[in-house]
Amino acid sequence: MRESDTALFSHSAFFYDSPDEYSGFLQSFICEGLERGESIAVAGSRRRIAMLRLALGSDAPAVRFLPADEWYVRPVRTIAGWAQMLRTAAATGRPATRLVNEVDFKDQHRSWVRYESALNASLAEFNGHMLCPYDSRKLPPSLIDEARRTHHIVYDGGWHHSDDYVDPERLLAEVHEPLFPAVGPPIVEVPVLDTVADLRAHLRNRATAEGWLPPDRVEILVLALSEVATNGIRHGGSHRELRVWLNRGAVVCEVSDDGPRPPGPLAGYLPPTPGVVGGMGLWLVSQICDALSVRTADGVTYARFALLREPSAVGPA
């Protein structure tokens, strides 16, 4: 079997247990792509990047390197970055793109497992191979097991299809996005009527007067509310509510509705189709907010999003 699948977009997991295995395998993977005229990008820790630069020697300048601490901030933002990179490579006539995607899981394991699964749907239209290295010595065994569920191809001494692979819609329905914590009773609890204009004004006035966020982030909060509430008005039921909590570190909003057709598991992960009006709601909210989770329970859908009061702070695990 070749290192890539027959699908347009290949997503593989590479399990390694030594620095030499890591650098040797990735050097071969990258150099093969360079020989074919493919676009190459590598996201990883600064230590891994330094190791690869040394191994690649004179070939290193042809590779785009992305430090993990800057690239892996929010899963959907990272997906958008990869999509743009793949789109640009195709537009400039590259035959394909090779990407090295070594996630820094930190404490947000579930969010990044969901990301690895969503990549299979979000980037399916692009011609490329994304290789995801997993350090089998340091990562928890549970994450290695999840990698076999989120990658349809694995390399563990040889290339083969993963018998444990799970379709993204099924996996995302099983592995829920962690809810951003909301502490105590809400400071705002109002119905969402058939227009968002009054709701936007109410939230903007309260946030500004009470100093919830800096002015520019108040506008981001209002935009996110508008997108989520509009989505509920268009697709939800007749009973819709907005609740807002002011935590020590974040403003947390939640819009609930009892609509009969809740968003699918991939809602917020699929980039909007270029040139098509609409379809950006939850995708846009995922891009501009620091957290978004959508859940349905007992016939009610809850879309909770949050903006950190200090943007550099780390979100919940």
Secondary structure by P-SEA (a helix, b strand, c coil): ccccccccbbbbbbbbccaaaaaaaaaaaaaaaaaabbbbbbbccaaaaaaaaaaaccccccbbbbccccccccaaaaaaaaaaaaaaaaaacccbbbbbbbcccccaaaaaaaaaaaccccccccbbbbbbbbccccccaaaaaaaaaaccbbbccccccccccccaaaaaaacccccccccccccbbbbbcccaaaaaaaaaaaaaaaccccaaaaaaaaaaaaaaaaaaaaccccccbbbbbbcccbbbbbbbbbccccccccccccccccccccccaaaaaaacccbbbbbbcccbbbbbbbbbccccccccc
